[in-house]
Amino acid sequence: MKERVFRYRAVEKRIASSKPGFRVLDVGCGKGDNLLRLVRYGGKAKGLEPSIKRAKQAFEIAPTAVSVGEAIPFSDQSFDMVYISHVLHHAVDLEAVLNEVQRVLVPGGLLFVIETIDDSPLMRLARAVEPRWEEDEVLNRFRFNDLIKAFEKHSFKLLESEKFNWMYFAWELLPIAFSPLDRLSPIFIGIETFFHRLIGRKWGGHCYLIARKTGEPIFPYTGRGPI
């Protein structure tokens, strides 16, 4: 049901299922939540995580290296896809991360990014109240167009992009703190879905972007363009 909020989930599943055995690197994989999905989709996944503690947990799901996105310890053209979820706002050097992604992707490979953005007034308020996320400092704050420009600067061709989650992220923390509240999540998902059509495309607190490195496409996917 949460796929109605996390709109990229259906897209990533469709892309992954189109190329069984695709090689994918999850940059900033944390404990491995996204790795679990990528493996389930049939990907030959590897993780990259700067925290030794979290990398050990992720290693139970897929091979995981301890490093940062600015210095990816894999050879050139090693992956068909690089997946980066809610990590770029922690990057010390965004330029270096995108340069490294270009290096390790095969020609025609995909960069799949999910990121927090300040287009939403609620997200700007949340960042002002809590400038860290758990153990990690937030070093960058983006607007949607900032990310698009960064991709274009590094010669990625943008295939699809969308803002989402204008309100639900503010609710989502409460069930984490008090699990019985999760029973109310369907109500808030319904509210989120309704208002996405009205204001979510403008004021989304998150976004996803899918871009291709120059070259013959690796995945049979053309995207639907930025919106």
N, C-alpha and C positions, 0 to 999 in steps of 0.2 A: 504493500500500500504506500510505503514511503517513496516509491519510485515516482509517485505523482508530484512529490516535492523535489526529490533529487533526480531531476529530469535527464541527467546524463547517463544514468544507469542503463536505461534501455538502449541508448546509443552505443555505449561501450560494449555491451553484450552483443549487439548486432555486428559491430566491427570485428570483435574477437572471433565470433562464430564463423565469419567469412573466410578465415585463414587458420585452420587447425595447426597447432604446433608453432604459432608465431612466437618469436623471441621478444620478450618484453622486460624492461628494467623499470622498477618502481623506485623512483628517487625520493628519499625521505619516507621510507615505508613504515616507520614506527614499529608497532608490534606485529604487523602483518595482516591487518584487516583487508586491505585492498589486494595484497598478494593472494589471499585466500580466494577471492573472486576471480582474479586473473588465472589462477591455476584451474579453478573450476570451469572456466570458459575454455580450457584446453591450451592455455599458453605455457610456454617454457619460460617461467618467470625467475627473475633474480631481483634481490632487494639491495638497497643502499641506505644506510642509516648511521648517523653520527654517534648515536647513543649506544654504547656497548650493551647495556642492559636490554634495551629494546631490540637491538640486532639479534641477540641470543634468542629472544622469543620469536622473532620473525624467521630465524633460521630453522625452526621446527616446521615451517610451512614451505620455504624455498631457500636456496643458497643466498646468503646475505653478506655483503661486505660492509665493513665499518669505514665510512668516509663521508664526505660532503659532496654536494652537487657541483661545487666549484672545482673538484678534482676527482672525477669519476675513474676508478681504477680498472677500467676495461679497455680493450683495444679498439681501434677505429672500426666503424661499421659493424658493430657487434649485435645490434638490436634492430628489430623491425618496428618496434614501438617503444617510446619512452613515456612513462605515466608519472605525472607529478600532481599530487592531490594535497592542497592546503599547505604547501611547503615554500613557495616563492616568497611569501611575506616574512619568512625566517632567514632568507638568503643574505649572506654578507655581501655578495657581489652577483647581482642578477645577470650582468653581462657575461661573467665567467660561466655561470650555470648554462645559459643558452648556447654559448660557444661549445661547451662540453657536450651538450645534447646534440648539436649539429655534428660533432665529431663521431659520437658513438652510434648514431643512426645510419642505417644503410640509405643510399639514394632512394627516394620515394617512400621512406618510412614515415611514421606518424608520431607527432607529439600531441599528447592528450593531457590537458591541464585543467584542474578544478581549483578555483582560487576565491578567496574572500575579497570583496571590493567595497569601496566607500561610497558607491552610488546611492546606497540606502541610508536615509537619515538615522534609522534604527541601528545600523551597523556602525555609523560614525559615533553614536552615543555609546554603544557597547565598547568600542575601542577606547573611548575616553575614560570610561569607568574601569575597564580591565585591559590594560595595554599589553598583557602577557597572555599566552595560552598554555595553561598548565605549567610545564617546566621550561617552556621555550619563549624567548623574547620575540616580540613582533618588531622586525627591523624595517619593513617596507609597508606602505599603505598605497593601494592602487585604486584608480578608477578603471572602469572597463576599457576605455579607450587607451589608457596607458599600456595595458597588456597587448592590445592589438598592435599598437605602434612598436612595441618591443619585439613582437614576433616578426613583423615586416622588416624591421631593421636587421634582423638576423636571417633574412632570406627564407623565412617559412611562408608558405602559401596557406592562408587561412581558408579552411573548408567549411567550418561551421562554428558558430558561437552563440551563446545565449545567457542572459541573466536569469537567475531564479532565486527562490527563498528570500522573499522580502520581509517575512515576519516569523516563519516557523523556527528559525534558529534561536530566537529569543525564548520560545516556549521549550525547546528541546532540552535545555539544561535542567529544567525542573524535574522531569522524570528520572534523569540521571541521579539527582540528589535524593529524590523520594519516588521509588519505583511504582507505587500504586497509582501515581498520577498518569502513568503511561496509558491507562485505560481511557483517558480523555484525548489521547493523541489523534484518533480518527476525526474528532470534532475540529481540531486545529488544522489538520491536513485538509479537511474540507474548506475551511476558511482560507487557508493559503492558496488552494487550487482556484477558488473563486476569484480572489483578488489578484492572482497572477495575471489573469486575462485583462484586468483593469489597469493595474499599476506595476505589476511585477516586472514587466519587460523594461520599465524605466528605473525602478527603485530596487532592483534585486540586490541582496546582500552578498550573493555569491554568483559565480559564473563558471561556465565551462567553455573551453576553446579547443578546437581540433585543427591541427595544421600539418602540412606535409613538407618534408624536405625535398628540394629539387631532385627530380629523377622520375623514372618510370614507376607508377604507383605499385606499391607492394600489396595493398589491400584493395579489393574491388569496391571502393567506397569513394564517392565524389562529394559528399556533403550536401548541405542545403544552403550554404552561405551564411554570412554574419547577419544577425537580426538585432 
